[in-house]
Amino acid sequence: MRHLTEQSLEALAIGAALLGTGGGGDPYIGKLMARQAIQDNGPITVIDTEELQDTAVCAMSAVMGAPTVLVEKLPGGGEQLAALTALEKHINKKITHIICAEIGGMNSTLPIVTAARTGLPLVDCDAMGRAFPEIQMSTPTLSGIQASPIALADDKGNSVVIDGVDNHWTERLARSITIEMGAAAFIALFVQTGKQVKESMIPNSLRLAESIGEAIIEARAQHSDPIHAALTEIDGFRIFKGKITDVERRTVAGFARGSLTAAGLERNAGETLEVEFQNENLIAAVSGRTVATVPDLIAIMDSETGEPITTEELRYGLRIQVIAAPCHPKWRSTEGLRLVGPRYFGYDTDYVPVEQLVASIGRETR
């Protein structure tokens, strides 16, 4: 058991933005919301999964929709509590612990807000080990755990509860309602016992995000390479350095979809990078050759500061470095790849682990 304070938020937000692979919502907005919640209510209690009682009643608190919308339509602050209350009323039980849906962007800090305002402890785990765009793309799905009932709430005071027949249907129905709510909705879902959380979730996600952020911050202070520091924490690879020359982005069906093109600099001079994303970065290719694909992590970072750049922040002229890292082993299983592999997203390519792709083209490891 430990306490999460205001001082922890800067590092956590940076690390979560990197692990979020471009998605999960604006980490800066999420950090401000979490800071205010801790100022108003005091530090929150964070526990490891091993400390969780088997009979605990846990639920995820998150935001669903297009990250581009959340930049312009800032949360009011009470939506996530409305969703949690609607869920508790539906299941006729009180939630005892808050858990993270994904370790990415706002969806890493929003559960902190919920925990601070409810006084409930936050469990150090998440359901993805990164960020994914759809509800069913979670490790509890691999364990046969239902996402529904799921409660959605918006900034207008509306709330809806869905009982889906499976997690794919829950995603489809919730996405439709999210679009009607303005392409962004706050959700409470995946009610689990403590025993189920220990079996289905990915542990120590918050701790990892903090470690990544601390490494980047320390490297900046020492005027060393912050990207090298981050890569050491995640056992990752540096695959491209260049300047963004084009960004194509649109909000479609509740997602931010698009692509970026970048021209290579230094050792990548003469090469071209292309990255396609759906909220999160999904596939990266250098001069037409694939160098990383979902479910492995693909992050775009500012070349000088090492600050992770979310998909809604991408713009012409940015000097960037693109890194990649192995995903959690659960996603490399046959069932995991069926759920989140490149073919699920419509790419005509089979998954190859990033470490094999990088070795085949001789990219830098650090």
C-alpha positions in Angstrom: 0.0 0.0 0.0 1.2 3.5 -0.8 -0.2 7.0 -1.4 -0.3 8.8 -4.6 0.3 12.5 -4.2 0.4 15.6 -6.5 4.1 15.2 -6.9 3.6 11.7 -8.4 1.4 12.9 -11.2 3.9 14.5 -13.5 6.0 11.4 -13.9 2.9 9.2 -14.1 1.3 11.3 -16.8 4.5 11.2 -18.9 4.9 7.5 -18.6 1.3 6.7 -19.2 1.3 8.8 -22.3 4.2 6.8 -23.7 2.5 3.4 -22.8 -0.7 4.7 -24.3 0.8 4.6 -27.8 -0.8 7.9 -28.8 -4.3 7.2 -27.3 -6.2 7.2 -24.1 -7.0 10.9 -24.1 -5.0 14.0 -23.4 -2.6 13.3 -20.5 -2.3 17.0 -19.7 -6.0 17.4 -19.1 -6.1 14.2 -17.1 -3.2 15.3 -15.0 -4.9 18.7 -14.2 -8.1 16.9 -13.2 -6.2 14.4 -10.9 -4.2 17.3 -9.3 -7.4 19.2 -8.5 -9.1 16.0 -7.1 -6.1 15.3 -4.8 -5.9 19.0 -3.7 -9.6 18.8 -2.8 -9.7 15.4 -1.2 -6.1 14.5 -0.2 -3.8 11.7 -1.5 -5.3 8.5 -2.7 -4.4 5.0 -1.5 -2.9 2.7 -4.1 -2.7 -1.0 -3.5 -1.0 -3.9 -5.3 -3.1 -6.7 -6.7 -1.7 -9.1 -4.1 -3.1 -6.9 -1.3 -6.7 -7.1 -2.8 -9.2 -9.3 -1.0 -10.8 -12.0 -3.1 -14.3 -10.7 -2.2 -13.6 -7.0 -3.2 -15.9 -5.5 -5.8 -13.8 -3.7 -8.4 -14.8 -1.6 -11.4 -13.1 0.4 -14.1 -13.5 4.1 -14.4 -12.6 5.5 -17.9 -13.5 7.7 -20.8 -14.7 6.4 -24.1 -14.6 8.2 -27.5 -12.4 10.2 -29.8 -9.4 11.9 -28.1 -9.7 14.8 -30.5 -13.1 15.7 -29.0 -11.8 15.7 -25.4 -9.3 18.4 -26.2 -12.2 20.8 -27.2 -14.9 19.5 -24.8 -13.3 19.5 -21.4 -14.8 17.2 -18.8 -17.0 18.9 -16.1 -15.7 16.7 -13.3 -18.8 14.8 -12.2 -19.4 12.6 -15.2 -17.3 9.7 -14.0 -19.1 9.7 -10.6 -22.4 9.7 -12.3 -21.4 6.6 -14.4 -20.1 4.8 -11.2 -23.3 5.6 -9.3 -25.5 4.3 -12.2 -23.5 1.1 -12.3 -23.8 0.6 -8.5 -27.5 1.1 -8.7 -27.8 -1.4 -11.5 -25.9 -4.2 -9.8 -27.2 -3.3 -6.4 -23.7 -3.4 -4.9 -21.2 -0.8 -3.7 -17.9 -0.7 -5.6 -15.0 -1.1 -3.1 -12.0 -0.5 -5.4 -11.3 1.4 -8.6 -9.2 -0.2 -11.4 -7.8 1.2 -14.7 -9.1 0.2 -18.1 -5.8 1.1 -19.8 -2.5 2.6 -19.0 -2.7 5.5 -21.4 -3.3 9.2 -21.4 -6.3 10.4 -19.5 -7.5 6.9 -18.8 -4.6 6.5 -16.5 -5.3 9.6 -14.5 -9.1 9.6 -14.6 -9.3 6.6 -12.2 -7.2 8.7 -9.8 -9.9 11.4 -9.9 -12.6 8.8 -9.2 -10.7 7.3 -6.4 -10.0 10.7 -4.8 -13.6 11.8 -5.0 -15.1 8.6 -3.7 -12.4 7.8 -1.1 -12.0 4.4 -2.6 -8.5 2.8 -3.1 -7.0 2.4 -6.5 -5.5 -1.0 -7.5 -2.2 -0.8 -9.4 -3.2 -2.7 -12.5 -4.8 -2.2 -15.9 -6.5 -4.3 -18.6 -4.3 -3.6 -21.6 -0.7 -2.8 -20.6 -1.0 0.0 -23.1 -4.1 1.6 -24.8 -6.5 0.1 -27.3 -9.5 1.7 -29.0 -12.2 -0.8 -28.2 -13.7 -2.1 -25.0 -13.4 -5.8 -25.8 -9.6 -5.4 -26.3 -8.8 -6.1 -22.7 -7.2 -8.9 -20.8 -10.5 -9.6 -18.8 -12.0 -10.6 -22.2 -9.3 -13.2 -22.6 -10.3 -14.5 -19.2 -14.0 -14.7 -20.2 -15.1 -11.7 -18.0 -18.0 -9.6 -19.2 -17.6 -5.9 -19.7 -21.3 -5.3 -19.1 -23.2 -4.1 -17.3 -21.5 -0.8 -18.5 -22.7 2.6 -17.4 -22.2 5.7 -19.6 -22.7 9.3 -18.5 -22.2 12.6 -20.3 -21.8 16.3 -19.5 -25.5 17.0 -20.0 -26.6 14.7 -17.1 -27.6 11.7 -19.2 -26.7 8.2 -18.0 -27.3 4.8 -19.7 -26.7 1.3 -18.6 -26.1 -1.5 -21.2 -26.3 -5.3 -20.7 -24.5 -6.7 -23.7 -24.6 -10.3 -24.8 -20.8 -10.3 -25.2 -18.0 -7.8 -25.1 -18.1 -7.1 -28.8 -21.7 -6.2 -28.6 -21.1 -4.1 -25.5 -18.5 -2.1 -27.5 -20.8 -1.6 -30.5 -23.8 -0.4 -28.4 -21.7 1.7 -26.1 -19.9 3.3 -29.1 -23.2 4.2 -30.7 -24.4 5.9 -27.4 -21.0 7.6 -27.1 -21.5 9.2 -30.5 -24.9 10.5 -29.5 -23.4 11.9 -26.3 -21.0 14.0 -28.4 -18.3 11.4 -29.3 -17.1 11.3 -25.7 -18.7 9.6 -22.7 -17.5 8.6 -19.2 -17.9 4.9 -18.4 -17.9 2.5 -15.5 -17.6 -1.2 -16.5 -15.9 -4.6 -16.0 -17.2 -5.3 -12.5 -14.9 -8.0 -11.1 -14.1 -9.6 -7.8 -10.7 -9.2 -6.3 -9.9 -12.8 -7.2 -10.8 -12.1 -10.9 -8.7 -9.0 -10.9 -5.6 -10.9 -9.7 -6.2 -13.5 -12.5 -7.2 -11.2 -15.4 -5.5 -7.8 -15.1 -2.0 -6.7 -15.8 -0.3 -5.7 -12.5 2.0 -2.8 -11.6 0.9 -0.6 -14.5 0.9 2.6 -12.5 4.3 1.9 -11.0 5.7 1.2 -14.5 4.3 4.5 -15.8 5.8 6.4 -12.9 9.2 4.8 -13.4 9.2 5.7 -17.1 8.2 9.3 -16.3 10.8 9.6 -13.6 13.5 8.3 -16.0 12.6 10.9 -18.6 12.5 13.8 -16.1 15.8 12.8 -14.6 17.5 12.5 -18.0 16.2 16.0 -18.9 17.7 17.4 -15.6 21.0 15.8 -16.3 21.0 16.9 -20.0 21.2 13.3 -21.2 19.0 11.6 -23.7 15.4 11.2 -22.3 14.4 8.8 -25.0 17.3 6.4 -24.2 16.2 6.6 -20.6 12.6 5.6 -21.5 13.8 2.8 -23.8 15.8 1.3 -21.0 12.7 1.1 -18.8 10.5 -0.6 -21.4 13.2 -2.7 -23.2 12.3 -0.9 -26.4 13.8 0.1 -29.7 14.5 3.4 -31.5 13.2 3.0 -35.0 13.1 6.4 -36.7 14.1 10.0 -36.3 12.7 12.7 -38.6 10.3 15.6 -39.2 6.5 15.3 -39.7 5.6 16.3 -43.3 1.9 15.4 -43.3 -0.9 14.5 -40.9 -4.3 13.2 -42.0 -6.7 13.0 -39.2 -10.5 12.8 -38.9 -13.1 11.8 -36.3 -15.1 8.9 -37.5 -17.6 6.6 -35.7 -16.3 7.7 -32.3 -12.6 7.2 -33.1 -9.8 9.5 -34.2 -8.5 7.9 -37.4 -5.6 8.9 -39.6 -2.0 8.7 -40.5 1.2 10.6 -40.5 4.2 10.9 -42.8 7.6 11.9 -41.7 10.9 12.6 -43.6 14.0 11.0 -42.0 16.8 13.0 -40.4 20.4 12.0 -39.5 20.8 8.2 -39.8 17.3 8.1 -41.3 18.0 10.7 -44.0 16.5 9.7 -47.3 13.9 7.4 -45.6 10.2 8.0 -45.1 8.1 7.0 -42.1 4.4 6.2 -42.2 2.2 5.6 -39.1 -1.5 4.7 -39.2 -3.6 5.2 -36.1 -7.1 4.6 -34.7 -6.9 6.6 -31.5 -3.6 4.6 -30.9 -0.7 4.1 -33.2 -1.3 0.7 -35.0 1.4 0.1 -37.6 4.6 1.8 -38.5 6.6 1.4 -41.8 9.9 2.9 -42.9 10.3 3.3 -46.6 7.5 0.8 -47.2 8.9 -1.8 -44.8 6.9 -2.6 -41.7 8.9 -2.1 -38.5 6.2 -2.5 -35.8 2.6 -3.4 -35.6 -0.1 -3.6 -33.0 -0.3 -5.1 -30.3 3.4 -4.1 -29.8 3.7 -0.5 -28.5 4.5 2.3 -31.0 5.1 5.7 -29.5 6.0 9.0 -31.1 8.1 11.3 -29.0 9.5 14.8 -29.2 13.1 14.5 -30.4 14.5 17.0 -27.8 12.4 16.6 -24.7 11.3 13.0 -25.0 7.7 14.1 -24.4 5.3 11.5 -25.8 3.0 13.0 -28.4 -0.6 11.8 -28.6 -2.4 11.4 -32.0 -4.5 14.5 -31.5 -1.3 16.6 -31.0 0.5 15.4 -34.2 1.2 18.3 -36.6 3.4 19.3 -39.5 7.0 20.3 -38.7 7.4 18.5 -35.4 10.8 16.8 -34.9 10.1 13.4 -33.7 11.6 10.0 -32.8 9.5 6.9 -33.0 10.1 4.0 -30.6 8.6 0.6 -30.3 8.5 -2.0 -27.5 7.1 -5.5 -26.9 3.5 -5.8 -25.7 2.4 -7.8 -22.6 2.9 -11.6 -23.3 -0.9 -12.1 -23.1 -1.4 -10.3 -26.4 1.0 -12.6 -28.2 -1.2 -15.6 -27.6 -3.4 -16.9 -30.4 -6.5 -15.5 -28.8 -4.8 -12.2 -28.0 -3.8 -11.7 -31.6 -7.2 -12.6 -32.8 -8.5 -9.8 -30.6 -5.9 -7.1 -31.2 -3.6 -8.2 -34.0 -3.0 -6.3 -37.2 -5.5 -8.3 -39.2 -8.3 -7.4 -36.8 -7.7 -3.7 -37.8 -7.8 -4.6 -41.5 -4.1 -4.8 -42.3 -3.1 -7.5 -44.6 -0.1 -8.6 -42.6 0.6 -11.2 -39.9 2.0 -10.1 -36.5 5.7 -10.4 -36.1 7.3 -9.5 -32.7 8.9 -6.1 -32.8 12.3 -7.4 -31.7 12.4 -9.7 -34.7 11.4 -6.9 -37.1 14.0 -4.5 -35.7 16.7 -7.1 -35.8 15.9 -7.8 -39.5 16.5 -4.2 -40.5 19.3 -3.2 -38.1 17.6 -0.5 -36.1 19.1 1.0 -32.9 18.1 -0.8 -29.7 18.6 2.2 -27.6 
